[in-house]
C-alpha cells in the first residue's frame, strides 16, 4: 500500500497541537521540505483533501489487500474477525470506486464474498452427522489466503536471488591478438604431385651418356641448406636441377624429406594448389 501525504504531517496529528511546539527540539529537524530541514512547523500548514488518497494499484490484487489487512492487525489467519476485516476492506475500496471503477471491480467482488461469509456466520450452522464439526464459512477463504501467502513469500525469496543485469553484470574482457597468417599444412598428396611434375620435366631432357656415380644424401642435404641460407623462402621446384638427371633429383628429394624429418626445414603452402615453398626452420647464429 502507498499513500501520498504532506511530509510534515507527523503521524497525522492535528495542526492545532503542532502549533505550540518549540522552534528547535534538541537541534533535530521535525520535518523536511524539498530536502531542507524544518525546526518549526509552519503556521499556515494545509493538507489537501487528496493528500491521504489510497492507491490500490500498489496491491497485486484483492487477496494481497486482504492479507495486508490481516497481517497489519496481527489477526489469526485461521480465525479471521470477518466484521473488522470487511469494514476496513470496504474503506479501502470506497477510496477508488469513484475514480477507477475498472480497477475497483475485482476488489468489489472480493468485498461481496466477505459480506457473504459474514452473513453465513450469522446464520445457524447446517446440521451435520453426529461427531462431525460444522463447516466453517471462512475455510475456503483461509485456504486461498494461505496458498497466496506461500506463493508471495516464495516469489520474494526468488527475487532476492542475485540476477544478471540487476544485481551484477557479466564480466567481459577484450584481448587483442596479433593477426599472424597461419599457412595450411602441406598434404603428402601435394608433395607427390609436385614430385611427379618435376619427373615429367626431367624426362624432357634425356642424356645418352651413361655414367655411374655415387650420390650422397648427406651431401645433398648440405647443398639444400646452403641454397636456403640467407633466403626467406625458396620455391620447391627451384631446389631441383632437371638437367642433372633423375638420380640427382631422387637424391635431392630424399635429402628434402630427411631435412623435414629432422625439422631443419619447413615446407609451407599458402592455399590449395598454390606453389610450395621451403624455408629454414631455424635462425642461423
N, C-alpha and C positions, 0 to 999 in steps of 0.2 A: 504494500500500500504506500502511496506517496501523497503528500498534501502540500499545498502551497500556502505559506503563511508569512507574515512580516517577520524579518529576522529579529525584531526587538520585542516579540510577543511575550517571552519569558514564561513558558508553561501556561499561556492563555490566561494569565491573571488580569483582572480589570485594570484599566489605565488609572483609575482613581487611587488605587493602592500604590501604584508605582510613582505617582507624582511626589510623594513625600520622601522618596529615597534620597540619601545624601549624594552629593555630586560625585564623589570619589569614594569607592569602598576598597580600602587596602590597595589602592592603585591598580585594581583589577577592572577591566572593561566589563560593563554589564551587557554589552551587545556590540555588534559590528555592522557598519553601514558602508557598503561598497568597499569593504576591506579596511576601513578606518575604525579604530576603537571609539566607543562611546562610553564615557564615565558617568553620564546622567541621562535619564530618559527625557526625550523631547516632550514639551508640554502640549504640543498640537498633534500628538500621535493619533493616526487614523488607520484603522484596519478596514479595508473594503469588504463588502459582503461576500465576495467570491474568494476571499483570501484563504478560507478553510475548505475550499471545494475539493471533493474527493474524486480522484480519477481511478475508475475501476480497470482502466487499461493496464494498471500496474499488476493486477492479478491475472493469472493464467486461466481463469475460469471460475465457475460457481463453487466447485469443490475447493479450490485454492482459497477463496474468500472465506468459506465456511470453516476450513481447517485453521485459518489465521485467527478467526474469532474465538474458536475453542481453545487454541494454544495460548492466545493472549490472556484469556481469563483463567487459565490453568484449570479448565474443566476436565473431568474424566471423560475421555472419548467413549468409554463403554457405558457411561451413564450421563448422556447429554441432557442438560436442562433445556428442553425444547422451547419453552416460553421466552427465556432470556436470549437465547441464541437467535430465535426467529425475530425478536424485536430488534436486536442490533443489526441483523442481516437486512431487514426491511429499511432501516435508516440509511444504510449504505446504498441500497438500490434506489431509494427515492431521490438521492442526490443526482443521479444521472438520468432518471426516467424522462425528465422534461427536456434534456439536452440531446441525448443519444439513445433513441428508442431501440434502434437496431442492436446496440451493444447491450442494452438492458434486457432484451428479450430472453436470452438464455438464463440470466440471473433471476428474472421473474418466474421462469419455470421451476427453478430450484426453490424459490420462495413459496410457490404453490405446493410443492412437495413437503416443505417444512410445516406448512399450515395443516396439510392433510395428516401428517404424522401426529401433530399435536392434537388434532380433533379425534383421531383414533385412540389416543392415550386417554382422552376424557371419557370415552365410551366404555361400558363394561366389557371386559375381555371375553372372547369367544370361549365357549365350553370345549374342553378337551378331555381326552381319556384320563382316567384316574392314574395318578403317578407322573403325569406329564405337565411341564410348565407351559403356561400360555405364551404364545409367540409375542415377542417384543416388537412393536411397530418400528422401532429405531434400528432393528437388526440389520436390515439391508443398507441403510444409510451408513451405519458404523462400518460395515464391511467395505463399502466403497471408499470411505474416508481412510481406512487403514491401508487399503491397497494403493490409493493415491499417495499417501504419505511415504510408503515404502519406495514407490517409483520416484517420487520427488527427491528423497534422500540419496537414492542410487544415482540419479542424474547429477546431483550436487557433487557426489564423490567422483563421478566421471569428469565433470567439469573442472575439478581440482587437479586432475592429471595434467602435467605439462603438455602443451600442444605446440606442434610445429607452426611457426608463424605468429603465434600469440605470446607464448612464454619464452621461446628460444628460436633461433634461426640456424639453418643448416650451414655449417662451415664450408666455405668454398676457397680453394687455393688454386691460383693460376701459376703454372710453371712454364717458363719459356724454354723450349728445347731447340737446339740448333738443327736446322733442316739440312742434314747431310744426305746426299743421294746414296741409296743402297742399291748396288748393282745386283741383279739376279745371279744365282749360281749357274755355272756352265754345266749343262747336261752332257752325259757321256755320248749321247747321240749326236750332239752338236760337234763334239771333237771328232767323231767318226766321219761325219760329213765333211768337215774341214780337211781331214786326212785324205779322204777319197779324192777331193778336189785337187790336192797337191799331187797325188799319184797320177791323176789324169794329165796334169800339166807336165809332169816329169816324163810321161810316155811320149809326149810330143817331140822331145829331144832324145834321139836314140844315138847311142855310141856303139860302133862296131869293134872298138878296140877293147879286147878282153884282158883285164888285169886282175891280179889278186892282191888285195891289201888288207891288212888287219886294222880294223877300226876300234877305237876305244870309246866306250860310253862316258867314262870319267873325263876324257879329253874333250869330248863334245859338250859335256856339262859345263866345263870351264869356258868353252867358246861361247856358249849361250849366255853365261853370266857376264862375260866381257861385253857382249853385244847390248845387254840390258844395263850395263854400268853407265850411270850418268844420264839415263833417259827415263822419262816418266812412264811412258807406255810404248810398247813395240807391237805392231800388228803380228798376229800369229804367223801369217804367211811370209812375212819378211825375215823370219828366222831360218827359212829353208832356201837352199840354192838348187833349183831344179837342174841346173847344168852339172851339178856334182854327181848325179846319178841316184838311182833308187837306194843302193846300200847306205849311202851317206844320209839320205833323207830318213831311212828307217832308224839309223843310229841317233840322228838328231831328235827324232820324235821320242825315242826311248829315253834320251837324255832329258827332254822336257818332262816326261812322266816321272822320272826319278827326282828331278828338282821339285816338282809339285808334291811328290810324296814326302820329301824331306822338308816341305814348307819353306823352301828357299825362294820360290816364285809364286805369284798369284795369277790365275787365269780368269779374266772377267769378260763380261759381255753386257752391254748397256740394255739391250732388249732382245727379243726373239728374232732370229735371222739377222741380227746385227753383226758387224765384224767382231772377231775375238781378239782380245788384247792380252799381252803378257807383260808383267812388271815384277820388279824385285819385291820380295816380301820383307825386306829389312833395309835399314838405313846404314850405309857404309860409314865407318868412323873417319 
